[in-house]
Amino acid sequence: MMRRNGAGQRPTPHRLHSFVLAFIAFTLTANAAVDGVVTNGTSGKPQPGATVTLFQPTQQGPQFIDSVKSDTEGKFVITKEIPAGGAGPLLLQAVYDGVQYNKTLPPGSPTTGVDIPVYESSKLPGGAKIALHAMLIEPNGGSMVVAESYEFENDGKTTWNNPDTGTLQFSLPAAAQGKVEVNVIAPGGLAIRRAADPAGKPNTFKVDFPIKPGRSEIRLEWTMPFASPGMFDGAVLAKGAPQMKVVAPAGVTLKGVGVTALGQEPDLPGATIYGVDGAKYSIDVEGTGTLGTDSGGNGEDNGSPKVSENMPKLYGLSVATGDLLGPVLAVKWILISVIGMLAIGFAMLYRKGNPTQSKAANERDRG
């Protein structure tokens, strides 16, 4: 026999149904791993229909937890519990309009009310442009290692995504034999291996990498046989790229038409920054040297998950064509970015001290 409530009335079936629904909702919320909303940064409105996936990084690679769709209000709820023992960050991935947007949740950060911004995609650059093009060369021991960086700034509200032509096209010297290592960095992300696809003509390649609002970077590295003194010939295929800055270590000098020494950096003894004009260049390289350092680049395995091995499993990326080069010292990429900013300052001082050359220098710059 059912008890009567305090008012002497039996609970109605409607009240029982509401209580059961409320209890279920409470239980789902209490056990939810992550919830939040997908926001369209182009329109500023919630984005329905985005696929949201939760991963947990482990020593064996990212572990899939669950995948859901955002509802009509852009909200998503992942109710599957996170496996015990996971003390590291969580990775959220939202896929919208053919582009993946990632959100890292550091340990201890809130897992409720998480906002994941996504954007409409366009095959046109829109607000995206190459803000810095820098190269570091190291001729030594009968070969030359080249590390090249393209930094993109996208101050618009759309993602530049063109799989047909790629967002970056580049060429390699024939001596490199098409072997190149490509790494890409999305805004706020880590360096991830990407494939370099043939672009049609010999020794030309394209990189299919969406340029999202914010700062992105595409890094290239290759090696080629080289004897000093020798000529280093190449071409810049990226449209709108600014003047290329080339960093040469101590003991190496660069000369040629359109090659200008911009100055040296005290923190890099003997390293010289050069500005190189023109879509095609021919640089006379004399001397040998490296910018080697022992700061974290010894290639030893410290037991931590390797980004180059595990992140491709998460983002669906593949290894670049050709044999992989030896580990690149992370500090070199930092130097390239810092030297690029210094080069801008050197160029301004150079032009200020040579007013008669300012107009000609401006006309030579690309972008």
N, C-alpha and C positions, 0 to 999 in steps of 0.2 A: 504494500500500500504506500503510495507517495505521500510524503509529509506535506503539510500545508505551510506556507510561508508565514512571516510575522503578521501579515494582514489577514491571515486566515484564508488565503487563496492559493490554489494550486498553480505552479508555473505553467504557462501556456506553451504549446509546441513552438510557437514563434520565438519566445524568449529562450527556450532551450537551443533552438537552431542558432540564434545570435550568439549565445554563450559559446557554443562549439566553434563557430567561425572565429570568434575573438580569441579563443584559446589556441586555435591552429595558427592564426596570424602571429600571436605572441611567441609561440614556439619557433616558428620559422625565423622571426626576427632575432630571437635570442641565439639561435644557432647559425645565423647568417655569417659567412666568412667575410664578405665584402658587399657593400651596397653603395650606390651613388647615382650620378646622372651624367649622361653624355651630352655635352654642349657643343653646338655648331658655332665655331668662332667666326665664321663668315657672316651668318645671319644674327648671331647672338641669341638664338633660340635653342631649346632642348631638341636633341636629334633622336628621333625614333629609328628603329631598324638597324642600329649598329650592332655588330657582333663583338661582345666583350668576353675576353678569355682571361682566366687567372692562372698564373704559373707560380711555382715555388722553386727557386734555384737550389740545386743540390750538387754534391761532388760529382754525381753521375750525369749532370745536365739538368736543364729546366724540367720540372715535373708538372704535367698538366693536372689541374684540379677540376675546373669546370668551365663551361662556355654557355653564355646566354645571349638573348637579344634585348636591346633596350626597348621599352614599351612606348606607347604613344606620347608619353610625357618625357621621354628620354631617360627614364629611370631604369636601373638594373639592380637585381638582387641575386647574389651567388650564395646559395644556402648550403652547399657542400662544405663540410668542415675541413679545415686545413689539417693535414696529417701531423701527428705529434712529433716533437723533436725539431721542428723548423724554427730556428732562431734568427735566420737571415731575413733579408727583405723579400717582399712579394712583388711580382711583376704583373701589371694589368695591361692588356693589349686590346685596343678598340680598332676594328677594321671598318672603315667607311669610305665609300667612293673609290675603292681599289687601293687605299693607302692604309698602312698600319700606324697607329698612334699609341705610344707606350707611356705608362705611368708607373714609377717605382714607388713602393711604399716601404720606407725604411723601418727597421725594427722599432716598435713602440709608437709608431705613428697611427692616427685614427684610421680605422677601416670602414667607417660609416660616413656617408655624405661625401664620398670621393667624387671629385669632378674631373672628367676626362675631356679635354677639348679636342675636337676634330674640325676639319675644314673642307670646303668644297675644293675640288681639284680642277686644274686647267692645264691644257697642253701649252699655254703661253706662259712666259716667265712672270708676267704681272709685276709685282713688287720685288721679285728676286733678282739679284745681281751678284757678280763676283766682286767682292770687296778687296781681296788680297790674293795674289798669285806669287808664290815664293818657291824657290828651288835651292836645295843644298847639294853640292857635288863634292865627292871625295875620290879624287884620282890617286890610286896607290897600288903598287904591286902588280902592274900590268892590267889592271881593270879600273873601272870607275863606278862607284855606287851613286845613284841619283835618287834623292827623296824630294818629291814635289807635292805641293799643297795648294788646293783651291778652297778658299773660304768664301762662303755665300752668306749674304745678308738678305733676308726676305722681310721687308717691313710692310707687306701687304696682308690681306686676310684670306688669301687662297694659297693652296699648295700647288707648286709647279710640278707636274707629273706627266712625262711624255715617254712612255715605253718604246715608242717607235724610233725616236732619234736619241733618246737618253737626255739627261739634263747636263751631261758633260761629255764632250768629244775631245779626244786627245790623240797625239801621234807618238810613236816610239822610233828611235833610230833603228835602222835595219839590223845593226849589230846586236841589239837587245833580243832579237829573235822572237819577239812577241811575248816574252816572259815578263810579266808584271804582277805585282801584288797590290791590290786595291783594298783600302779600308775606308769606311764612311762613318760619319758621326752626325747623328740627328741632334736637334736642339736638346740640350740636357742629357744626351745619351753617351754611350761608350763606343769606342772604335770597334766596328764589326766588319768582318770580311765580306767583300762583294765581288761579283764576277765582272770581268772586262769582256764585253762582247765585240766581235768584229763590226766595224762601221761601214764596210763596203770596200774601201780602197786599201791597198797594202799598208800594213803597219799603222792603221788607224783603228781606234776603238771607241766604244761608247759605254757609259755607265748609267744604268737604269736605277736612279736613286731619287725619290721624291724630295724636293726642296721645300720644307715646311716653313711657315712663318717663324722667324727667329734666325739663329746662326747655325749653319751646317758646314761640314767640311768633307772634302774628298781628298784622300791621301794616296799617292802613287809611289811605288818604289821599284826600281829595276837596276840591273847591273849590266855592264857591257865591257868587252875588251877595250883597253885604252892604253896608249903609250904616250908619255909626255916627252917633248911638246907635241900637241896634236890639236885637231879641230873638232869641236863639238857642235854639230849641226842639228837643228830641230825646227819645229813649227808649233805655234799656238793656234789651236783650232777653236777654242772657246770664244764665242762672240761676246764682245763687250768686256773682255778681260783687261784689267789695268796693266800698267807696266810691270813686267816680270822682275822680281828681285831675286838675285842669285847670291848665295853665300858660299864663299870659298875659304877653306881653312888656311892656317898659317903655312907659308911655303908655296902657295898656289896663287898665281896671278892670272887675270882674265883680260883679254884685249879683243878689239874688233869694232866694226862699224856699229854704232848705236849702243856700245857698251861703255858705261860710265861708272867709275868708282865713287860711291856715295860716302864712304867713311868706314871707320872701324869701331868696334864695341869693346870697351875696356874689360868687361867681364869675360870676353872670349879672346884671349891673347892671340893677336895676329890675324884673326878672322876678319875678312873684308866683305862689305856688302856692295854689290854692283846692281845698277839698273840696266836692264836690257830692253831696248825698243824694237818694235816691229813684230809682225805676225810670223815672220821667218827670221831665224837668227843663225849666225855662224860665229862661234866664240873660239878664240885662240887660247887654249889652256896650257899653261906652262908650270911645272912643278908638281910635287906630290904632297899629300897630307891628309889628315883625318881630324874630325872633331870628337874622337872617342872619349868615353868617360866610363868610370866604374859605377856611376850612380844608378843602380837598379837595373842595369842592362846586361848582366852577366849571363843571362839565359838559363840560370839555375831554376829547377822546379821546386817551388816552395809548398806544393801540395794544394794550392788554391785552384778553383775551377778556372780553366783557360778560356778567355773570351773568344779567341779565334776558333776554339773547338766546340764550345757549348752554345754560344749565342746564335750561331747559324741555325741550330736545331729549333730555337725559339722563334726566330724571325723569318724562317724559310729562305735563308741566304745560302749561297754556295761559295766554294773556294775559287779564287781567281785562276784563270788558265795559266799553264806553265808551271815549272818547278818553283816552289816557294823559296824565297831568299832567307838568309839567316835573320834572327830576331833583330828588329830595329830598336835602337835605344830610344826610349820614350822621350828622353830629354831633348833629342834632336828636334822632335816636332814642336816642343815648347820653344826651342831656340828659333825655329822658323817663324813662329807667330810673333815672338818678341822682336826678332830682327826685322820682320815686315813692318812693324809699327815704327821701329827706329829708322828704317829706310825712308819712311814718309817724312820724318823729321829732317833727316839728312838732305833729302831732295828739296825740301822747302828752304833750308839754309843755303844749299847750293845755288838754287835759282835766285834767292834774295841777293846773294853775293855776286851774281852774274846776270843783271837785269837785261842785258842785250840778248841773252840766250833764253829768256823765259818764254817768249812766244814760240820759238822753235821747239822747245822742250814740251810745251803743252800740246803742240800739234802732233808730236811723236807719240804721246801717251795714247794707249788704247782704252776706251771706256770713259 
